[in-house]
C-alpha cells in the first residue's frame, strides 16, 4: 500500500471524484489490484468509485467463484459477455500469434463498458516486470525505445492508469498466496484451445531479465529509475539534438 500510495502521488493516477473501471481477469495481478483499490478507498483523503469488469470470451467460462469473491468484499463486479472466441476462429490464421488479437479485443470491450458505466478512467494491472519486458521486446524486435506508461489518455478520451506499475510481479504473486486467494491461471488462456504458435518473445524476455537480475540484483530498481530519467538528446533523433 505504501508503494501504491507513492505511485499514485507521483503520477496523479486516482483523484477526487474518479469513477474507475478495473479490468479483472481473475489472475494474480488484477486480484491484487481490486484489493489494493478497495484499501485505497479506505485510506485516501478523497473519494472515488471503482467497479471490477471481467471480459468473457464466449468459451463457456465460469466466473462464479470470482463473482462470489467480489461480493464477499463488497466490490461491484460486472461480467461482460462477448463472442471473441468465435471471432478468433475466423480472424486468426493457423500458426499465427493470438495474443495481440485477444488483447485488442479485450481492451476495446473494457473501454466500451467504461463509457457505458460513466467511468472516466480504466485501471490495468501491469507491473514493473511487464514494463521492463515490453521495453526489451520493443527494443530487440521492433527497434523502438518504448515501455508502458503509468498514465495516458486513450483516443476515446478515457484515462488509462496502471496503479501497480512500480511493483514487482513476485509481490503480487505473494499477496494472493499469503492471503489464500484463488487466482485464475493459464488454464483460462484462449490459446489452450487453438492450434497456434505459442508466443515466445515475452517468455524469452523473462528468461533474459532473470539472468540479468541474477548478475545485477538492482536491475529493476535501475530500470524503474531510467524510465523516469530519459536523455532524449543523447540518442539518434535529430529533432532532439541540443545545438
C-alpha positions as CSV (number, residue, x, y, z in Angstrom):
1,X,0.0,0.0,0.0
2,X,3.0,2.3,0.6
3,X,4.2,1.7,-2.9
4,X,0.8,2.2,-4.3
5,X,0.3,5.4,-2.5
6,X,3.7,6.8,-3.7
7,X,3.0,5.8,-7.2
8,X,-0.4,7.5,-7.1
9,X,1.0,10.6,-5.6
10,X,3.9,10.7,-8.1
11,X,1.7,10.3,-11.3
12,X,-1.7,11.6,-10.1
13,X,-3.4,8.3,-11.1
14,X,-6.5,8.4,-8.8
15,X,-8.2,11.7,-7.9
16,X,-11.3,13.1,-6.2
17,X,-14.5,12.1,-7.9
18,X,-13.0,9.5,-10.2
19,X,-15.1,6.5,-11.3
20,X,-12.7,3.8,-12.4
21,X,-13.2,0.6,-14.3
22,X,-10.8,-2.0,-13.1
23,X,-10.0,-4.8,-15.6
24,X,-10.5,-8.1,-13.6
25,X,-9.3,-11.2,-15.4
26,X,-9.1,-13.2,-12.1
27,X,-5.3,-13.6,-12.3
28,X,-3.0,-12.6,-9.5
29,X,-2.3,-9.1,-10.8
30,X,-5.9,-8.0,-11.2
31,X,-7.0,-9.7,-8.0
32,X,-4.2,-7.8,-6.1
33,X,-5.4,-4.6,-7.8
34,X,-9.0,-4.8,-6.7
35,X,-8.0,-5.4,-3.1
36,X,-5.4,-2.6,-3.3
37,X,-8.1,-0.2,-4.7
38,X,-10.5,-1.2,-2.0
39,X,-7.9,-0.4,0.7
40,X,-7.0,2.8,-1.1
41,X,-10.7,3.8,-0.9
42,X,-10.5,3.4,2.9
43,X,-7.2,5.2,3.3
44,X,-7.3,8.0,0.8
45,X,-8.2,11.6,1.9
46,X,-10.5,11.8,-1.2
47,X,-13.5,9.9,-2.5
48,X,-13.5,7.8,-5.7
49,X,-15.5,4.8,-7.0
50,X,-14.4,1.7,-8.9
51,X,-16.1,-1.3,-10.5
52,X,-14.4,-4.6,-11.5
53,X,-15.2,-5.8,-15.0
54,X,-14.4,-9.2,-16.4
55,X,-14.5,-9.8,-20.1
56,X,-15.8,-13.3,-21.1
57,X,-14.6,-14.6,-24.4
58,X,-17.5,-16.9,-25.0
59,X,-15.7,-20.1,-24.3
60,X,-18.1,-21.3,-21.6
61,X,-16.1,-19.7,-18.8
62,X,-17.4,-20.0,-15.3
63,X,-16.7,-16.9,-13.2
64,X,-19.0,-17.9,-10.2
65,X,-16.0,-18.0,-7.8
66,X,-14.7,-14.7,-9.0
67,X,-18.1,-13.0,-8.6
68,X,-18.6,-14.6,-5.1
69,X,-15.1,-13.3,-4.1
70,X,-16.1,-9.7,-5.2
71,X,-19.4,-10.0,-3.4
72,X,-17.6,-11.1,-0.2
73,X,-15.5,-8.0,-0.2
74,X,-18.3,-5.7,-1.4
75,X,-16.8,-5.0,-4.8
76,X,-19.2,-4.3,-7.6
77,X,-18.5,-6.9,-10.4
78,X,-19.7,-6.9,-14.0
79,X,-19.2,-9.8,-16.4
80,X,-19.3,-8.6,-20.0
81,X,-20.1,-11.5,-22.4
82,X,-18.6,-11.4,-25.9
83,X,-18.1,-13.7,-28.9
84,X,-14.4,-13.1,-29.1
85,X,-13.6,-16.8,-29.2
86,X,-15.8,-17.4,-32.2
87,X,-14.4,-14.3,-34.0
88,X,-10.9,-15.6,-33.3
89,X,-11.6,-18.8,-35.2
90,X,-12.2,-16.7,-38.3
91,X,-9.6,-14.0,-37.8
92,X,-6.5,-15.9,-36.5
93,X,-4.6,-17.9,-39.1
94,X,-3.0,-21.2,-38.2
95,X,0.5,-20.8,-36.7
96,X,-0.1,-17.1,-36.1
97,X,0.1,-15.2,-32.8
98,X,-3.2,-14.8,-31.0
99,X,-2.1,-12.6,-28.0
100,X,-2.4,-9.3,-29.8
101,X,-5.9,-10.1,-31.2
102,X,-7.3,-11.0,-27.8
103,X,-5.6,-8.1,-26.1
104,X,-7.0,-5.6,-28.6
105,X,-10.5,-7.1,-28.4
106,X,-10.4,-7.2,-24.6
107,X,-9.2,-3.6,-24.3
108,X,-11.9,-2.4,-26.7
109,X,-14.6,-4.1,-24.7
110,X,-13.2,-2.6,-21.4
111,X,-13.4,0.9,-23.0
112,X,-16.9,0.3,-24.1
113,X,-18.1,-0.9,-20.7
114,X,-16.3,2.0,-19.1
115,X,-18.1,4.6,-21.2
116,X,-21.5,2.8,-20.7
117,X,-20.9,2.8,-16.9
118,X,-19.9,6.5,-16.8
119,X,-16.3,5.8,-15.8
120,X,-13.6,8.4,-16.6
121,X,-10.7,6.0,-16.0
122,X,-9.7,2.4,-16.8
123,X,-7.2,0.7,-14.5
124,X,-5.0,-2.1,-15.8
125,X,-2.9,-4.5,-13.7
126,X,0.5,-4.2,-15.3
127,X,3.6,-4.2,-13.1
128,X,7.3,-3.2,-13.4
129,X,8.2,-6.7,-14.8
130,X,5.6,-6.1,-17.6
131,X,7.1,-2.7,-18.3
132,X,10.7,-4.0,-18.5
133,X,9.7,-7.0,-20.6
134,X,7.8,-4.7,-23.0
135,X,10.7,-2.3,-23.2
136,X,13.2,-5.0,-24.2
137,X,10.6,-6.6,-26.6
138,X,10.2,-3.3,-28.4
139,X,14.0,-2.7,-28.3
140,X,15.0,-6.0,-29.7
141,X,12.2,-6.9,-32.0
142,X,10.8,-3.5,-33.1
143,X,13.8,-1.1,-32.9
144,X,11.8,1.2,-30.5
145,X,12.5,2.7,-27.1
146,X,9.0,2.1,-25.7
147,X,7.5,0.8,-22.5
148,X,4.2,1.1,-20.5
149,X,3.2,4.5,-19.2
150,X,1.7,4.8,-15.7
151,X,-1.0,7.0,-17.1
152,X,-2.1,8.1,-20.6
153,X,-5.2,9.3,-22.4
154,X,-6.9,7.0,-24.9
155,X,-8.3,8.2,-28.2
156,X,-11.8,8.0,-26.8
157,X,-11.0,10.4,-24.0
158,X,-10.7,7.8,-21.2
159,X,-7.7,8.0,-18.9
160,X,-5.8,4.7,-18.6
161,X,-3.9,4.1,-15.4
162,X,-1.6,1.4,-14.1
163,X,-1.6,1.6,-10.3
164,X,0.7,-1.4,-9.8
165,X,3.3,-0.3,-12.4
166,X,6.2,0.2,-9.8
167,X,5.6,-3.2,-8.1
168,X,7.3,-6.5,-8.8
169,X,5.4,-9.4,-10.2
170,X,6.6,-11.6,-7.3
171,X,5.0,-9.1,-4.8
172,X,1.6,-9.6,-6.4
173,X,2.1,-13.4,-6.5
174,X,3.0,-13.3,-2.8
175,X,-0.1,-11.3,-2.0
176,X,-2.6,-13.9,-3.4
177,X,-0.7,-16.8,-1.9
178,X,-0.3,-15.3,1.5
179,X,-4.0,-14.4,1.7
180,X,-5.1,-17.8,0.2
181,X,-6.9,-16.1,-2.7
182,X,-7.7,-18.4,-5.6
183,X,-6.3,-16.9,-8.8
184,X,-7.1,-18.0,-12.3
185,X,-4.0,-19.2,-14.2
186,X,-3.1,-20.2,-17.7
187,X,-6.0,-22.7,-17.8
188,X,-8.2,-19.7,-18.8
189,X,-5.9,-18.7,-21.7
190,X,-7.8,-19.0,-25.1
191,X,-4.6,-20.3,-26.7
192,X,-5.0,-23.6,-25.0
193,X,-7.9,-24.2,-27.4
194,X,-6.2,-23.1,-30.6
195,X,-3.7,-24.8,-32.8
196,X,-1.5,-21.8,-32.9
197,X,2.1,-20.9,-32.3
198,X,2.8,-20.1,-28.6
199,X,4.2,-16.6,-28.1
200,X,7.9,-16.8,-27.3
201,X,9.0,-13.1,-27.2
202,X,7.8,-12.3,-23.7
203,X,8.9,-15.6,-22.3
204,X,12.3,-15.0,-23.7
205,X,12.4,-11.6,-22.1
206,X,11.5,-13.1,-18.7
207,X,14.4,-15.5,-19.0
208,X,16.8,-12.8,-20.1
209,X,15.8,-10.4,-17.4
210,X,16.1,-13.2,-14.7
211,X,19.6,-13.9,-15.8
212,X,20.5,-10.2,-15.8
213,X,18.9,-9.7,-12.3
214,X,21.0,-12.6,-11.0
215,X,24.1,-10.8,-12.2
216,X,22.9,-7.3,-11.3
217,X,20.5,-7.5,-8.3
218,X,19.4,-3.9,-8.5
219,X,18.4,-4.2,-12.2
220,X,14.7,-3.5,-11.8
221,X,15.4,-0.6,-9.4
222,X,17.7,0.9,-12.0
223,X,15.3,0.3,-14.9
224,X,12.4,1.9,-12.9
225,X,14.7,5.0,-12.4
226,X,15.8,5.0,-16.0
227,X,12.2,5.1,-17.3
228,X,11.9,8.5,-15.5
229,X,15.3,9.8,-16.5
230,X,15.4,9.8,-20.3
231,X,18.1,11.9,-22.0
232,X,16.5,12.2,-25.4
233,X,19.2,14.4,-26.9
234,X,21.8,11.6,-26.4
235,X,20.0,9.4,-29.0
236,X,19.9,9.4,-32.8
237,X,16.8,11.7,-33.1
238,X,18.0,14.8,-34.9
239,X,14.9,16.8,-33.8
240,X,16.1,16.3,-30.1
241,X,19.7,17.3,-30.6
242,X,20.9,20.3,-28.4
243,X,22.7,22.5,-30.9
